[in-house]
Amino acid sequence: MGKTALMIIDMQKDFCLPGAAFEVYGAMKVADKIKEALEAARKHGMPVIHVFRYYRADGSDVELTRYDGFVKAGGSLVRGTECAEILDELKPIDGEYLIVKQRWSAFFQTECDLLLRRLGVDHIVVTGVQTPNCIRGTVWDANSLDYEVTVLTDGTGAKTDEVHQANLYDMKNIGIMMMTTEEFINSLPNVPRENHVEKIRKDIEEKKIVPEPSSY
């Protein structure tokens, strides 16, 4: 059984602060919960992965569907600008890992999968904004890559609670675990998990079923 890591996604000023270019309403309440989870994870020595966006100033790497908003904002989430900074209360500290992405999923064309496997992590606890986009995209990719995934229901958020709850429902329906921040903190250092890979490996070894014909 591998390690569990806390993953914090897109908690940057231009996604979170009131009136920001890509504000996710309610993000600051989510930030309060993430701060609680982050402090607890640090206390227990859990690996922490900060995932965030940096765009080039000319918009050449912005999503096709976000480009107009990027231009309208006069540029946003550009490396070295204040709006691209992670919220002060969630800023990384020495020893934590940073993943830069330009798309929805933390895994899409990043070193995230390589890093997690090198660290021995096979279970991620996902937090951040927003639920239907970067949270969902990351969760789907993590599941496809055989990571166990837990989503903190109050440590994630969307522009409306209806959208948030609908996406949590979808993720739960494919087997993603759900916890509140309080439940997560109280479970440390042994966060609940299903140990799917170990169960599947044991099942395969014991049943000894021929996986496919040799004349495939």
HELIX and SHEET records of a PDB file:
HELIX    1   1 LYS A   13  CYS A   16  1                                   4    
HELIX    2   2 ALA A   27  LYS A   43  1                                  17    
HELIX    3   3 TYR A   67  LYS A   72  1                                   6    
HELIX    4   4 GLU A   82  ALA A   84  5                                   3    
HELIX    5   5 ASP A   88  LEU A   90  5                                   3    
HELIX    6   6 CYS A  112  LEU A  119  1                                   8    
HELIX    7   7 THR A  131  ILE A  135  3                                   5    
HELIX    8   8 ARG A  136  SER A  144  1                                   9    
HELIX    9   9 ASP A  161  ASN A  173  1                                  13    
HELIX   10  10 THR A  181  SER A  187  1                                   7    
HELIX   11  11 HIS A  196  LYS A  207  1                                  12    
SHEET    1   A 6 TYR A  97  LYS A 101  0                                        
SHEET    2   A 6 VAL A  48  ARG A  53  1                                        
SHEET    3   A 6 LYS A   3  ILE A   9  1                                        
SHEET    4   A 6 VAL A 121  VAL A 129  1                                        
SHEET    5   A 6 GLU A 148  GLY A 157  1                                        
SHEET    6   A 6 MET A 177  MET A 179  1                                        
END                                                                             
